[in-house]
Amino acid sequence: MMLTAMSRGEGGPVLRPTRILDIGCGNGAQTIFLAQHTDGSILAVDNHQPFLGELQRRATAAGVSGKIQISLRDMRTLEKDEGPFDLIWSEGAIFILGFREGLAAWHSLLAPGGGLAVSEMAWLRSDPPGECRRFFAEVHPAMTGVDAHLNAIETCGYEIIGHFTEPEPAWWELYYPLEERLRSLRKRYASDAERLSVIEAIQAEIDIYRKYSACYGNVFYLMRRR
């Protein structure tokens, strides 16, 4: 959806990225999509080698490995001289730096008019119930609302193109099979207190979303450097 908006140039000139940076690429589902739907070359960065190995396997299978350069590194080491990039894409990783801090750091990596697409958790209501707020005070204390994110985008030197909240069914595409997996793992590790605590922590995340999905979500933001 966001990539379609950029290719159409909604709200401004058409953007056809030739150099793309995927920050925190993980195992590369979106990297493969970008490679298949743009003509640009992609630098995919992550600090976890198993993820990058899976990305390499996927890229080879999809026939796009020649368009993707894989780099094992910390996103904090990216420098201005490695740009400029026409598009920076980062799904679920900007929280590592902090939303405003990430926007500020990545601004200098972009060519003027270059696009930035990021996703971040945000409150969708200003008054989430106490149980929900306490949960995120532990796991994501910096979480804020969409308005605060939009303000950060403006003050960090970007023009907002658009934003949308990931729909609830997308969460359950992950959570339903994960919950099934947790049931089998509980039986396997019934006598392992350490592993059971991890299992229950994951279950707690699912339970919170089941109860409070209207209160928070994963929001995608699309912007361009002024």
ZATOR-937065 format. One line per 4 residues: their letters; for each residue x, y, z of C-alpha. Coordinates in Angstrom, 2 decimals. Layout:
BEGIN
a) X:Y:Z | ...
REM end
This chain:
BEGIN
mmlt) 0.00:0.00:0.00 | 2.72:2.46:0.99 | 4.96:1.47:-1.89 | 2.06:1.97:-4.29
amsr) 1.51:5.47:-2.94 | 5.16:6.34:-3.45 | 5.28:4.98:-6.99 | 2.23:7.09:-7.85
gegg) 3.81:10.12:-6.24 | 0.70:10.98:-4.28 | 0.96:14.52:-2.98 | 4.05:15.37:-5.05
pvlr) 6.52:14.29:-7.73 | 6.74:10.66:-8.75 | 9.38:8.80:-6.72 | 11.17:5.93:-8.45
ptri) 13.86:4.84:-5.98 | 17.13:3.54:-7.38 | 18.99:3.16:-4.07 | 17.03:1.62:-1.20
ldig) 18.11:1.02:2.40 | 16.17:-1.57:4.43 | 17.03:-1.01:8.10 | 16.38:-3.89:10.49
cgng) 15.45:-6.10:7.56 | 14.98:-9.29:9.63 | 14.41:-12.35:7.47 | 13.49:-10.14:4.57
aqti) 9.83:-10.59:3.57 | 9.55:-6.87:2.79 | 13.04:-6.83:1.23 | 11.95:-9.41:-1.32
flaq) 8.77:-7.43:-2.02 | 10.78:-4.26:-2.61 | 13.17:-6.10:-4.92 | 10.25:-7.48:-6.92
htdg) 8.40:-4.17:-7.24 | 11.18:-1.63:-7.83 | 14.12:-1.41:-10.18 | 16.45:-0.19:-7.46
sila) 19.31:-1.86:-5.64 | 18.76:-2.61:-1.95 | 21.14:-2.53:1.01 | 19.55:-4.77:3.67
vdnh) 20.93:-4.28:7.19 | 20.38:-6.39:10.31 | 22.50:-7.40:13.31 | 21.30:-11.04:13.47
qpfl) 23.07:-13.38:11.07 | 20.41:-16.15:11.07 | 17.89:-13.62:9.74 | 20.28:-12.57:6.99
gelq) 20.91:-16.20:6.07 | 17.18:-16.71:5.62 | 16.95:-13.51:3.57 | 19.71:-14.78:1.29
rrat) 17.86:-18.07:0.82 | 14.59:-16.29:0.04 | 16.22:-13.84:-2.35 | 17.90:-16.64:-4.26
aagv) 14.65:-18.61:-4.49 | 12.80:-15.51:-5.71 | 15.45:-14.71:-8.31 | 16.25:-11.25:-6.87
sgki) 19.53:-11.88:-5.04 | 21.41:-9.76:-7.59 | 19.44:-6.70:-6.47 | 20.09:-7.12:-2.74
qisl) 23.30:-6.45:-0.81 | 23.17:-7.98:2.68 | 25.08:-6.40:5.56 | 25.52:-7.72:9.12
rdmr) 25.76:-4.61:11.25 | 24.17:-2.41:13.89 | 21.85:0.28:12.52 | 23.64:2.78:14.77
tlek) 26.74:2.51:12.58 | 25.06:3.83:9.42 | 26.74:7.03:8.25 | 25.89:9.87:5.90
degp) 28.68:8.95:3.47 | 26.92:5.65:2.68 | 24.06:7.56:1.11 | 22.29:9.21:-0.34
fdli) 19.40:6.76:-0.58 | 16.21:7.44:-2.49 | 14.15:5.33:-0.08 | 14.68:4.06:3.46
wseg) 12.35:1.30:4.61 | 12.20:0.11:8.22 | 9.45:-2.12:9.61 | 9.27:-2.50:13.38
aifi) 12.88:-1.46:14.04 | 12.95:2.30:14.65 | 12.03:1.77:18.33 | 15.62:0.58:18.88
lgfr) 16.82:4.15:18.38 | 13.61:5.84:19.46 | 11.10:7.24:16.98 | 12.30:10.85:16.94
egla) 15.95:9.83:17.24 | 15.65:7.44:14.31 | 13.98:10.06:12.12 | 16.74:12.54:12.92
awhs) 19.55:10.03:12.32 | 18.18:8.79:8.99 | 17.40:12.24:7.58 | 21.02:12.73:6.48
llap) 21.08:9.33:4.73 | 18.31:10.41:2.34 | 18.61:12.37:-0.87 | 16.51:15.57:-0.83
gggl) 12.94:14.48:-1.60 | 13.82:10.89:-0.72 | 11.18:8.74:0.94 | 11.12:7.17:4.38
avse) 8.66:4.41:5.35 | 8.63:3.26:8.97 | 6.30:1.41:11.29 | 5.99:1.86:15.03
mawl) 3.64:0.90:17.83 | 1.31:3.68:18.93 | -1.61:4.32:21.23 | -4.85:4.62:19.29
rsdp) -6.73:5.89:22.36 | -5.63:8.47:24.87 | -7.23:6.56:27.76 | -6.16:2.88:27.56
pgec) -7.22:0.78:30.57 | -4.74:0.42:33.40 | -3.86:-3.21:32.66 | -2.96:-2.35:29.09
rrff) -0.94:0.72:30.03 | 0.96:-1.19:32.74 | 1.86:-3.93:30.27 | 3.41:-1.48:27.82
aevh) 5.10:0.45:30.60 | 7.19:-2.71:30.97 | 7.70:-3.79:27.35 | 7.62:-0.46:25.45
pamt) 7.70:2.46:27.89 | 8.39:5.02:25.15 | 5.17:4.22:23.27 | 3.19:7.32:22.44
gvda) 0.24:8.34:20.30 | -0.06:8.90:16.55 | -0.27:12.68:16.94 | 3.09:12.72:18.72
hlna) 4.62:10.68:15.89 | 3.21:13.03:13.26 | 4.62:15.99:15.15 | 8.05:14.34:15.30
ietc) 7.95:13.72:11.55 | 7.27:17.40:10.86 | 9.87:18.74:13.28 | 12.59:16.37:12.02
gyei) 12.42:17.81:8.52 | 9.99:15.54:6.69 | 6.79:16.07:4.75 | 4.06:13.61:5.73
ighf) 2.59:11.71:2.79 | 0.28:9.45:4.78 | -0.14:6.87:7.52 | -2.35:3.91:8.34
tepe) -2.84:1.42:11.16 | -2.18:-2.25:10.48 | -5.59:-4.01:10.48 | -6.42:-6.43:13.27
paww) -6.59:-9.55:11.01 | -2.91:-9.06:10.22 | -2.06:-9.52:13.90 | -4.03:-12.74:14.11
elyy) -2.27:-14.16:11.08 | 0.72:-14.26:13.42 | -0.95:-14.78:16.79 | -3.26:-17.73:15.99
plee) -0.51:-20.11:14.80 | 1.82:-18.80:17.49 | -0.74:-19.55:20.18 | -1.10:-23.10:18.86
rlrs) 2.66:-23.48:19.02 | 2.71:-22.26:22.61 | 0.27:-24.98:23.63 | 2.58:-27.70:22.37
lrkr) 5.63:-26.04:23.91 | 3.97:-25.94:27.34 | 3.69:-29.72:27.26 | 7.23:-30.19:26.03
yasd) 8.77:-27.91:28.66 | 6.36:-28.56:31.53 | 9.26:-29.11:33.94 | 11.45:-26.26:32.65
aerl) 10.58:-23.13:34.61 | 12.82:-20.82:32.57 | 11.32:-21.79:29.23 | 7.80:-21.74:30.66
svie) 8.31:-18.15:31.78 | 9.21:-17.15:28.22 | 6.18:-19.01:26.88 | 3.87:-17.25:29.30
aiqa) 5.36:-13.86:28.50 | 4.49:-14.40:24.82 | 1.01:-15.59:25.81 | 0.56:-12.44:27.89
eidi) 1.26:-10.31:24.82 | -1.37:-12.20:22.84 | -3.89:-11.92:25.67 | -3.35:-8.17:25.95
yrky) -4.01:-7.72:22.24 | -7.11:-9.91:22.44 | -8.53:-7.67:25.16 | -7.28:-4.24:24.06
sacy) -6.76:-4.26:20.28 | -8.78:-1.06:19.99 | -6.32:0.78:22.22 | -3.05:0.37:20.32
gnvf) -1.66:-0.77:17.01 | 1.22:-0.87:14.59 | 1.15:2.32:12.53 | 2.91:2.78:9.19
ylmr) 4.13:6.25:8.32 | 5.16:7.41:4.86 | 7.11:10.64:4.49 | 9.69:12.38:2.32
rr) 12.71:14.48:3.22 | 12.12:18.16:2.61
REM end
